[in-house]
Each structure stands twice: as structure tokens, then as C-alpha cells.
């Protein structure tokens, strides 16, 4: 039994959480701040129907693009308890929250920061994984922007970043340990867009700086010691030996 807004509430003891007749503990909620949050997908449509009712003639409200993150943010700023009740929450629950605030959606710049800035960010994790095989993982700023744009377009936010990067680098992570002369994995925008695989730099003289200089001159496709990831199955290897 738990109700927000009471000074004292009774909560089921952890040891007896599967036993409805277990002991209850009294908790003083005087100094506890309760915050409930969520994505509330579709709430913007309810607010849109309330604020921009269908009309015709001069002064009529134009149809809004509800898929636009800025438009959604403005609608969420106008959310009322009545909108949450229409969304599906019971009035008794909504009434116990005196303050309703909205947060803005993540843009491309925010997603790039999530990829690189946190202590345990995705890009830092991949650097550690490749370093276990003695390989350096290098990514360009354009590659980060492409990954962030894909997540932003899908509307998956920060949660979708890992699935995107996994699809891009999964094959590379399987191939690299079996190639002893690889010293760098190079990820750029072309690889993120699927135009080709990430590039493996093999020759000791083929540095990242040298490869990028060859890219500027359009000579990277013929670069010696740099080639896209190529996965070969056991059958392909047997055919190559034969």
C-alpha cells in the first residue's frame, strides 16, 4: 500500500514482497521528493486536439507537424492534468503531483556528446574493446554526426545509439582478432552510411593522418596497407585455399 502525498505510508517488507500477507514497514515521506517521468508517446496529439481544434476561414489554425521535435516540445510545455487523465492515468494519481514539467528532446549535438563525453560512453567502450587486441579505434567527427543523425531521424534517442553502432562495427569486431597486422580501425561517415565497411589500416607506415590525406586527394581506394573489412566464412577460406 503506497500513496503519494501522505506523511506516513505502509510499504511491503522486501522479504515478504511475494506474500500479500507479509509485514508492512511505516515510512515517513516528509522529506522525500517523488518524481515520475516517462516518454508519454502520443501525448502531443491529445494536446494538439485541445489547443488547435479544427477550424476553417481566416485565423484558422494551420496543421502542425507533430513529428517535429520542436513542435512536440512546445506542446509538452502546455500539458495539463486533464491531458494526462485523457492519456490514461487515473485522476487520483495525477492529482497528487502539483508540478508538471517537460523536457526538450535530444538534438544531434546532444547525441554526439552522449557518444563521446561520459566516462563510460560508447566510443570509449569500443576503444577499450579494440585495445584488448592491440588495435587502435579511430573515428571521425563526420562519423559521429552521421550516427547521431540516424538516431535523431529514427526518434530512438540515446537508447538507439548502441544498436546503430553495433550494426556498423559488429563484423569488424569479429574480423580484427584474426588479422594480426591490423593496427587501426578507421570509422568515417561513408562506413556509417553503409557505402562501405570500416577501413583496416595494416601497413606500419599507413597512419591515420596519411590515410586522411589520401582521402582528400581521392587516392584512398588504391592505398596500400588500408582496406575495408572483409568477412570470409569457413567455406570461402576453403575455396581460397583450393
C-alpha positions in Angstrom: 0.0 0.0 0.0 1.6 3.3 -1.1 0.1 6.7 -1.7 2.0 9.8 -2.7 1.1 12.8 -0.6 0.7 11.1 2.8 3.2 11.8 5.5 3.2 8.1 6.6 2.8 5.2 4.2 3.0 1.5 4.5 5.2 -0.5 2.2 5.5 -4.2 1.9 8.6 -5.6 3.5 11.2 -6.7 1.0 11.4 -10.2 2.4 7.7 -10.7 2.1 7.1 -8.9 -1.3 5.7 -12.1 -2.8 3.5 -12.7 0.2 0.5 -10.4 0.2 0.1 -11.1 4.0 3.7 -10.1 4.8 4.7 -7.5 7.2 4.5 -3.8 6.3 7.0 -1.0 7.1 6.0 2.5 8.0 7.9 5.2 6.0 7.9 8.9 6.8 7.7 10.6 3.4 8.0 14.2 4.8 11.4 14.8 3.2 11.0 12.6 0.2 10.6 14.2 -3.2 8.7 11.9 -5.6 9.5 12.4 -9.3 7.7 10.3 -12.0 8.8 10.6 -15.6 8.3 8.9 -19.0 8.3 9.4 -22.8 4.5 9.7 -23.0 4.4 8.9 -26.7 1.2 10.3 -28.2 0.5 12.9 -25.6 1.3 15.6 -28.1 -1.7 14.5 -30.2 -4.0 15.0 -27.2 -2.7 18.4 -26.5 -2.9 19.3 -30.2 -6.6 18.4 -30.3 -7.2 20.7 -27.3 -5.2 23.7 -28.4 -5.6 23.6 -32.2 -9.2 22.5 -32.8 -10.2 22.1 -36.4 -11.4 25.3 -38.0 -11.8 27.0 -41.3 -11.7 30.5 -42.6 -9.5 33.5 -41.7 -7.5 32.9 -38.5 -7.8 29.1 -38.7 -5.0 27.1 -37.1 -2.7 25.5 -39.6 -1.9 21.8 -39.3 1.2 21.2 -37.2 3.9 18.6 -37.9 3.7 16.5 -34.7 6.8 14.6 -35.7 8.9 17.7 -35.3 10.7 17.6 -32.0 10.4 21.4 -31.5 6.7 21.2 -32.1 6.4 18.3 -29.6 8.4 20.3 -27.0 6.1 23.3 -27.3 3.0 21.0 -26.9 4.5 19.3 -23.8 5.1 22.7 -22.2 1.3 23.2 -22.4 0.4 19.8 -20.8 -2.3 19.9 -18.1 -3.5 17.3 -15.6 -6.6 16.9 -17.8 -4.4 15.8 -20.7 -2.7 13.2 -18.6 -6.0 11.8 -17.5 -7.1 11.6 -21.1 -3.8 9.9 -21.8 -4.9 7.1 -19.5 -3.8 8.0 -16.0 -6.4 7.9 -13.1 -7.3 11.3 -11.7 -6.4 10.3 -8.1 -2.8 9.6 -9.3 -2.4 12.8 -11.4 -3.9 15.0 -8.6 -1.1 14.1 -6.2 1.6 15.8 -8.5 1.3 19.6 -8.1 4.0 20.4 -10.6 4.1 19.2 -14.3 7.3 19.9 -16.2 8.5 18.9 -19.7 12.0 18.3 -21.0 13.2 19.0 -24.5 14.1 16.2 -26.9 17.8 15.4 -27.7 19.2 17.0 -30.8 22.1 15.9 -32.9 24.6 17.9 -30.8 23.4 16.3 -27.6 23.6 12.8 -29.1 27.2 13.4 -30.2 28.1 14.4 -26.6 26.4 11.3 -25.3 28.6 9.2 -27.7 31.8 10.7 -26.5 31.7 12.8 -23.3 30.5 10.4 -20.5 33.1 8.4 -18.6 31.6 5.1 -20.0 30.5 6.4 -23.4 30.0 4.1 -26.3 33.0 5.3 -28.3 35.3 4.9 -25.2 33.9 1.4 -24.8 34.8 0.5 -28.3 38.3 1.9 -27.9 38.8 -0.4 -24.9 37.4 -3.5 -26.8 39.7 -3.0 -29.7 42.7 -2.2 -27.5 42.4 -5.7 -26.0 43.6 -6.9 -29.4 46.3 -4.3 -29.6 44.2 -2.2 -32.2 43.5 1.5 -32.1 40.0 2.6 -32.8 39.7 5.9 -34.6 36.5 7.7 -35.6 36.0 11.0 -37.4 33.7 13.8 -36.4 31.7 13.2 -39.5 31.1 9.6 -38.4 29.7 10.8 -35.1 27.4 13.2 -36.8 26.1 10.5 -39.1 25.4 8.2 -36.2 23.6 11.0 -34.3 21.6 11.9 -37.4 20.4 8.3 -37.8 19.3 8.1 -34.1 17.6 11.5 -34.4 15.8 10.6 -37.6 14.5 7.3 -36.1 13.4 9.1 -32.9 15.1 6.4 -30.8 17.1 9.0 -28.9 20.1 7.9 -26.8 18.9 4.3 -26.4 19.2 3.8 -30.1 22.9 4.8 -30.3 24.2 1.3 -29.3 22.1 -0.6 -31.8 23.3 1.7 -34.6 27.0 1.4 -33.6 26.7 -2.4 -33.1 25.3 -2.9 -36.6 28.2 -0.8 -38.0 31.0 -2.4 -36.0 29.8 -6.0 -35.3 31.5 -7.5 -38.3 34.7 -5.6 -37.6 34.9 -6.8 -34.0 34.7 -10.4 -35.2 37.3 -9.9 -38.0 40.0 -7.9 -36.3 41.2 -10.5 -33.8 42.0 -12.9 -36.7 44.2 -10.4 -38.6 47.5 -9.9 -36.7 48.9 -7.0 -38.8 45.9 -4.6 -38.2 46.9 -1.6 -36.0 44.0 0.8 -36.5 40.3 0.6 -37.3 39.2 3.7 -39.1 35.5 4.7 -39.0 34.2 7.5 -41.2 30.9 8.8 -42.5 30.9 6.6 -45.5 31.1 3.5 -43.3 28.2 4.7 -41.1 26.0 5.4 -44.2 26.7 1.8 -45.4 28.6 2.9 -48.6 31.4 0.6 -47.5 32.8 -1.2 -44.4 35.1 0.4 -41.8 38.7 0.5 -43.0 41.5 -1.5 -41.5 45.0 0.1 -41.5 47.6 -2.6 -41.7 50.9 -1.3 -43.0 53.1 0.3 -40.3 53.6 3.4 -42.5 49.9 3.8 -43.1 48.9 6.2 -40.4 45.5 7.9 -39.9 47.0 11.2 -41.0 48.4 9.7 -44.2 45.1 7.9 -45.0 43.1 11.1 -44.5 45.5 13.0 -46.7 45.0 10.3 -49.4 41.2 10.7 -49.0 41.4 14.4 -49.6 43.3 13.6 -52.9 40.9 10.8 -53.8 43.6 8.2 -53.7 42.4 6.2 -50.7 40.8 3.4 -52.7 44.3 2.4 -54.0 46.1 2.9 -50.7 48.5 0.1 -49.9 48.0 -1.2 -46.4 44.4 0.1 -46.0 41.4 -1.9 -47.0 37.7 -2.2 -45.9 36.6 -5.0 -43.6 36.0 -8.3 -45.5 34.4 -11.2 -43.7 35.1 -14.6 -45.0 33.3 -17.7 -43.9 35.0 -21.1 -43.5 33.6 -22.2 -46.9 35.1 -19.1 -48.5 38.5 -19.8 -46.9 38.5 -23.4 -48.1 37.7 -22.3 -51.7 40.5 -19.7 -51.5 43.0 -22.4 -50.4 41.8 -24.8 -53.2 
